[in-house]
Amino acid sequence: MTPNLVIFDCDGVIVDSEPPLLDFLLTEFATYGLELSLHELETKYVGGTIYSTAQRAREAGASLPETWEAEAYPRIFEVLRAGVPLIPGIEAAFDALDAAGIPYCVGSNGPMEKMDVTLGAHPAVFTRLKGRIHSAHTHGVAKPDPGLFLIAAETMGVAPKACVVVDDSPSGCIAARRAGMRCFGFDPHGDGARLISEGAEHLADMHDLPRRIGI
């Protein structure tokens, strides 16, 4: 069924901001005594907020200062200001949705300041999304809680069952399932198994999204 609204995550779905962010976290956690592989970080730590990521790191033995989260965000923004590319195919997906008259928006666990940096580096895309960006930090509810997606749907005047979510993290796929929304788990480099296990359909190429949703 063709959706009445598509909700996109931001990092790793619209902008390819995860490589520099992951490098930052690997270095930080190692500095505070927690050595992780990239695979461990991707599969066990990220996908929530910086606060939930730090909590998991502390539980695993990282001696992060109490002020680490508040101090980390400005440093992350500085890393991202170096520039992050768009995910290949995302602009074509937006074009297809516009042509079909299907609205879309963003539902992200990241703060608005972060998206101002990453999306703001791509003015044409940022303009398309302005006024339709929902942040967990703004609404006070973060994935895997379904509340963020439900707020996005309500704001756009669309029933949850008529929404499609595109997310690249297990927490986002869980939130979509809990919200009663169809979900595409975006994993361009793997088989999507960890997203499929949370109820998502694997999406390997953003160029394929319009066909998959029937437009």
Backbone torsions as a table, in degrees:
resi	resn	phi	psi	omega
1	MET	NA	132.0	177.7
2	THR	-67.6	130.1	-177.0
3	PRO	-76.2	163.8	173.0
4	ASN	-99.7	-6.6	178.1
5	LEU	-159.7	137.7	173.1
6	VAL	-116.7	126.1	-179.9
7	ILE	-107.4	118.9	-179.0
8	PHE	-102.9	136.3	162.8
9	ASP	-66.9	168.5	-179.2
10	CYS	-101.1	-69.0	-176.5
11	ASP	-66.2	123.8	179.0
12	GLY	84.6	-4.2	179.7
13	VAL	-122.4	-45.0	175.8
14	ILE	-101.2	-46.9	177.9
15	VAL	-118.6	144.7	-178.9
16	ASP	-90.2	65.2	-175.2
17	SER	-92.6	-4.0	-173.2
18	GLU	-73.0	-37.8	-179.8
19	PRO	-55.2	-50.2	178.3
20	PRO	-66.5	-34.0	178.6
21	LEU	-66.5	-42.5	179.4
22	LEU	-65.0	-40.8	177.1
23	ASP	-60.6	-42.0	178.8
24	PHE	-60.5	-47.7	-177.5
25	LEU	-67.3	-39.7	177.9
26	LEU	-59.0	-44.9	-179.4
27	THR	-67.1	-44.2	-179.4
28	GLU	-62.3	-48.9	-177.5
29	PHE	-64.4	-37.6	177.8
30	ALA	-64.2	-37.9	178.5
31	THR	-60.0	-34.0	-178.2
32	TYR	-103.1	25.1	167.2
33	GLY	93.2	8.2	179.9
34	LEU	-118.9	104.0	178.4
35	GLU	-88.8	122.7	-179.2
36	LEU	-128.0	152.0	168.8
37	SER	-83.9	161.9	177.3
38	LEU	-59.8	-40.4	-179.8
39	HIS	-62.3	-43.4	178.7
40	GLU	-62.0	-43.7	-179.1
41	LEU	-62.7	-45.0	-178.2
42	GLU	-65.1	-41.0	-171.6
43	THR	-90.6	-23.2	-173.0
44	LYS	-116.6	-14.4	-170.9
45	TYR	-121.1	-43.2	-173.8
46	VAL	-89.8	166.7	-179.5
47	GLY	117.2	-15.7	175.1
48	GLY	-104.6	-142.2	173.8
49	THR	-96.2	171.8	176.8
50	ILE	-63.5	-28.2	-179.9
51	TYR	-70.9	-43.5	178.6
52	SER	-69.6	-34.8	176.9
53	THR	-64.0	-44.0	179.0
54	ALA	-65.2	-38.2	178.9
55	GLN	-61.4	-44.0	178.3
56	ARG	-63.1	-40.1	179.9
57	ALA	-63.9	-42.1	178.1
58	ARG	-63.0	-41.7	179.5
59	GLU	-63.3	-27.5	179.6
60	ALA	-89.3	-1.1	174.8
61	GLY	117.7	-0.7	178.6
62	ALA	-73.7	132.1	-178.9
63	SER	-92.5	54.8	-178.1
64	LEU	-68.0	134.1	176.1
65	PRO	-61.7	157.5	179.2
66	GLU	-60.5	-28.3	-176.9
67	THR	-90.7	5.4	-171.8
68	TRP	-59.4	-46.1	-176.3
69	GLU	-59.5	-48.7	-178.0
70	ALA	-63.4	-35.5	-179.1
71	GLU	-80.5	-23.9	-176.6
72	ALA	-71.4	-38.6	-174.0
73	TYR	-57.7	-49.1	178.7
74	PRO	-59.7	-34.7	179.6
75	ARG	-71.5	-36.9	176.0
76	ILE	-64.3	-43.1	179.2
77	PHE	-59.3	-39.3	-179.6
78	GLU	-63.8	-41.2	176.9
79	VAL	-61.5	-44.0	-176.0
80	LEU	-72.0	-24.2	179.3
81	ARG	-65.0	-16.3	175.8
82	ALA	-66.2	-15.6	175.7
83	GLY	110.6	134.0	175.8
84	VAL	-129.9	137.7	-177.8
85	PRO	-78.0	160.5	171.7
86	LEU	-73.9	151.1	172.4
87	ILE	-66.5	129.0	178.3
88	PRO	-55.5	130.2	177.4
89	GLY	95.1	-10.1	-176.0
90	ILE	-68.9	-39.0	179.1
91	GLU	-67.5	-35.9	176.6
92	ALA	-65.2	-37.2	177.7
93	ALA	-65.4	-43.4	177.2
94	PHE	-62.7	-40.9	178.3
95	ASP	-59.0	-44.5	-178.3
96	ALA	-66.0	-39.6	178.6
97	LEU	-66.2	-42.0	177.4
98	ASP	-61.0	-43.5	-179.0
99	ALA	-64.3	-32.2	-179.7
100	ALA	-87.4	-5.1	-179.9
101	GLY	73.7	26.1	-179.4
102	ILE	-102.2	119.2	179.9
103	PRO	-71.7	159.2	178.4
104	TYR	-146.3	158.7	-179.2
105	CYS	-153.2	-178.6	-178.6
106	VAL	-116.4	137.5	172.4
107	GLY	-130.6	103.9	-171.4
108	SER	-128.7	145.7	172.8
109	ASN	-76.9	-11.3	-178.8
110	GLY	-77.0	156.7	177.3
111	PRO	-73.7	157.8	179.8
112	MET	-60.1	-36.0	-179.6
113	GLU	-59.9	-37.7	179.3
114	LYS	-66.6	-43.8	179.9
115	MET	-70.1	-28.7	173.5
116	ASP	-60.2	-35.9	-180.0
117	VAL	-75.0	-52.8	-172.6
118	THR	-73.1	-48.9	179.3
119	LEU	-74.2	-33.4	-179.1
120	GLY	-63.2	-20.8	176.6
121	ALA	-73.2	-9.4	-179.8
122	HIS	-126.7	78.8	-170.9
123	PRO	-54.0	-38.1	-178.1
124	ALA	-64.0	-40.3	178.7
125	VAL	-73.1	-43.0	-178.7
126	PHE	-59.5	-40.4	179.4
127	THR	-62.9	-38.1	-179.6
128	ARG	-65.7	-28.8	-174.0
129	LEU	-98.8	-8.6	-174.3
130	LYS	-56.9	131.8	-179.0
131	GLY	83.3	-1.2	-179.0
132	ARG	-128.8	31.5	180.0
133	ILE	-111.2	120.5	-178.4
134	HIS	-112.0	120.7	-178.8
135	SER	-110.0	139.6	175.6
136	ALA	-59.4	-31.9	-178.8
137	HIS	-70.6	-29.8	178.6
138	THR	-77.1	-42.8	-173.9
139	HIS	-92.1	-11.9	177.3
140	GLY	74.3	22.5	177.3
141	VAL	-145.0	131.4	-173.1
142	ALA	-123.7	148.8	172.6
143	LYS	-59.3	139.4	18.4
144	PRO	-85.0	3.0	172.7
145	ASP	-62.3	135.6	-178.1
146	PRO	-74.8	-7.5	-172.3
147	GLY	-56.6	-37.9	-177.9
148	LEU	-63.1	-44.5	178.7
149	PHE	-68.7	-36.8	179.2
150	LEU	-66.7	-37.8	175.7
151	ILE	-63.6	-43.5	179.2
152	ALA	-60.3	-44.3	-179.5
153	ALA	-65.1	-43.4	-179.4
154	GLU	-63.9	-41.7	179.6
155	THR	-61.1	-36.3	-179.4
156	MET	-87.6	-2.7	177.4
157	GLY	72.2	33.3	-176.1
158	VAL	-123.4	135.9	177.8
159	ALA	-67.4	144.4	-178.8
160	PRO	-53.0	-40.2	-177.0
161	LYS	-67.7	-13.9	178.8
162	ALA	-99.1	10.2	-178.5
163	CYS	-104.6	152.8	170.1
164	VAL	-122.9	136.6	177.0
165	VAL	-109.4	140.4	171.5
166	VAL	-120.5	114.0	-175.2
167	ASP	-142.6	153.7	-178.3
168	ASP	-112.2	8.8	-177.8
169	SER	-122.7	150.3	175.1
170	PRO	-57.2	-38.6	-178.8
171	SER	-63.0	-37.2	177.7
172	GLY	-69.0	-38.8	178.4
173	CYS	-67.7	-37.1	175.9
174	ILE	-64.0	-44.7	179.8
175	ALA	-60.4	-42.0	178.7
176	ALA	-63.0	-45.2	179.1
177	ARG	-60.1	-45.1	-179.8
178	ARG	-66.2	-28.1	178.9
179	ALA	-82.6	-7.9	-178.3
180	GLY	77.9	30.8	-177.8
181	MET	-112.7	141.4	172.4
182	ARG	-64.2	141.6	-175.4
183	CYS	-133.6	136.2	169.9
184	PHE	-105.3	121.8	177.2
185	GLY	-89.5	108.9	-174.9
186	PHE	-82.9	115.1	178.9
187	ASP	-143.6	88.9	-175.3
188	PRO	-77.2	-10.8	-175.2
189	HIS	-113.6	-2.5	-178.0
190	GLY	-139.2	-165.8	-177.7
191	ASP	-94.2	1.2	177.7
192	GLY	71.6	13.9	-172.5
193	ALA	-58.0	-42.9	-176.3
194	ARG	-71.6	-20.8	176.0
195	LEU	-86.7	-38.3	176.1
196	ILE	-61.1	-36.5	-179.0
197	SER	-65.6	-17.6	177.6
198	GLU	-100.6	13.3	174.0
199	GLY	98.5	4.7	-178.7
200	ALA	-88.0	161.5	170.4
201	GLU	-98.8	134.2	-175.8
202	HIS	-70.0	130.7	173.2
203	LEU	-122.3	115.4	-175.6
204	ALA	-97.5	-20.3	-174.8
205	ASP	-141.3	121.8	-177.7
206	MET	-63.4	-25.2	176.2
207	HIS	-61.1	-22.6	-175.2
208	ASP	-87.5	-9.8	-175.7
209	LEU	-58.4	-47.9	-178.3
210	PRO	-55.8	-43.6	179.3
211	ARG	-63.1	-39.8	-176.0
212	ARG	-68.0	-26.7	179.2
213	ILE	-100.5	7.1	171.0
214	GLY	86.6	29.4	176.4
215	ILE	-125.9	NA	NA
